Amino acid sequence: MRKLRWMALDNAAKIFPAARRRNWSNVFRVSATLNEDIDVDCLRAALDRVVKRFPSIAVCVKPGFFWYYIEEIPHAPPIMEEKPYPLSRMPFDDIRKCAFRVILYEKRIAVEFFHAITDGNGGLVFVKTLAAEYIFQKYGVRVPCTDGVLDTDAAPTPEEMEDSFQKYAGPSKSSRAEADSFRILRKVEEDGYKTDTTFFFDADEMVARAREKGITVTAYFASILLLAALRIQNRTVRNPRRYKPVKITIPVNLRKMFPSQSVRNFMLYANPGIDPRLGDYTFDEICDIVHHQMKLMITPKNMAALIAKNVGDEKPLLLRITPLFLKNIVMKLIFDAVGERKACFSLSNLGAVKMPEEYTRYVKRMDFVIGVQASAPYNIGAITYNGTMVVNIIRNISEPVLERELYAVLKELDLHTRAESNTRIKGEAHVLY
């Protein structure tokens, strides 16, 4: 029997097992929707092959004496049926057996990942490879191994499994100090239900709108979300003296800056935003501010300095020899005090997915859903595929506070969209708008 690999968690992942709690675990979803109902036997055969190709993702997370670590699982997990909502809590007992789950619903293949094992881009590579292998198992068509589809006949490379944070840390460290942000706080659903509202945009129109402003699509849509959040604060906080900056977390795919092939976590964050205490803002002003802040923050030197800070934090001897149960207490306190207070929510945009014709002939839609925050009710994931930008806004509160304000902003901008949602009305999902 082949000996199973084990690896230390990468630098970004170390906080995630410690930060989890009974009603929250840091999980995200990547899915591919095909033209026909999924054949479960073909999907199982595809999954059996794909897990062997991803020994750093097809893993369980286990506690050691000093740190958590990941260990390769011996075989593929069972394929699960869809629940009424995505990203249900992943108990740590499950994570200790397998840190991802494959979910089948009619034409959709969805994979939900515990964030400690990979980031959105690594998850996308896994799902594209799984969908490509399914296409071969079902239709006998080989999808070329390009655009993030890995060859299931090839052996995994050391570069795919490396902790790239250790490799690309800069020569000096950068401070993470910054002001706290306004956050949307409401009472969460008692039964843990999560509402996923999906907005669909014409990708060409979104690109054209962003180019009119001279900014990226991510900066453009972040500006729309910031305007919506700003209006929510203006309406809910009566005393302007109590206003806080309104910021949004933008995950940065470091593979675009450094020559990493890792499918593990390799991302950092930027938190652009506006300060309403300085006065009112037009939408054009917000676009300019977000654009210039992102240009200033997201540079190879700045990211390398942040990597150096994060890597340096785990090196002191006292920390390394501290038992895991004490590390858990400290890291959870740090996460609660700092982790999510710097932004209102995240916008994680995987960008445009370009695939060969053999793939697009069978896969008609892709989605990216990131879990709600531990202490605030919203997060947003976006992905563009086959001419459509799909934005998933997930929440764990009953009232669509952000969605309503966002829809009003989109209407003002005359930006065309349609939306669907699994919002509960008499126990049934319905189209929200």
LINJO-V158315 format. One record per backbone hydrogen bond with DSSP energy under -1.0 kcal/mol. NH is the residue of the N-H (numbers start at 1). CO is the residue of the C=O. Records with the same first field share a line. If there is no record, write none. Layout:
BEGIN
NH: CO / CO
END
This chain:
BEGIN
7: 70
16: 13
19: 15
20: 16
21: 24
24: 21
27: 25
28: 113
29: 369
30: 111
31: 367
32: 109
33: 365
34: 107
35: 362
38: 106
43: 39
44: 40
45: 41
46: 42
47: 43
48: 44
49: 45
50: 46
51: 47
53: 50
57: 54
58: 54
59: 57
60: 71
61: 95
62: 69
64: 67
69: 62
70: 7
71: 60
72: 5
73: 58
80: 102
82: 104
95: 91
96: 92
97: 94
98: 94
99: 59
101: 112
103: 110
104: 80
105: 108
108: 105
109: 32
110: 103
111: 30
112: 101
113: 28
114: 99
115: 26
117: 114
123: 119
124: 120
125: 121
126: 122
127: 123
128: 124
129: 125
130: 126
131: 127
132: 128
133: 129
134: 130
135: 131
136: 132
137: 133
138: 134
139: 135
140: 136
146: 144
149: 146
154: 151
164: 162
166: 163
168: 164
170: 304
174: 305
181: 341
182: 245
189: 396
192: 189
195: 395
197: 393
198: 420
199: 391
200: 418
201: 389
203: 387
206: 202
207: 203
208: 204
209: 205
210: 206
211: 207
212: 208
213: 209
215: 210
220: 216
221: 217
222: 218
223: 219
224: 220
225: 221
226: 222
227: 223
228: 224
229: 225
230: 226
231: 227
232: 228
233: 229
234: 230
235: 231
236: 232
237: 233
242: 239
243: 240
246: 274
248: 272
249: 345
250: 270
252: 268
254: 266
256: 253
257: 254
258: 254
260: 258
263: 160
268: 252
270: 250
274: 246
278: 275
279: 276
286: 282
287: 283
288: 284
289: 285
290: 286
291: 287
292: 288
293: 289
294: 290
295: 291
296: 292
297: 293
298: 294
299: 297
303: 299
304: 300
305: 301
306: 302
307: 303
308: 304
309: 305
310: 306
311: 307
312: 308
313: 309
315: 312
320: 316
321: 317
324: 65
327: 323
328: 324
329: 325
330: 326
331: 327
332: 328
333: 329
334: 330
335: 331
336: 332
337: 333
338: 334
341: 338
344: 247
347: 249
348: 380
350: 382
353: 384
359: 356
360: 356
361: 357
362: 359
363: 359
364: 33
365: 33
367: 31
369: 29
371: 27
379: 394
380: 346
381: 392
382: 348
383: 390
384: 351
385: 388
388: 385
389: 201
390: 383
391: 199
392: 381
393: 197
394: 379
395: 195
401: 399
404: 400
405: 401
406: 402
407: 403
408: 404
409: 405
410: 406
411: 407
412: 408
413: 409
415: 410
418: 200
420: 198
425: 428
428: 425
END
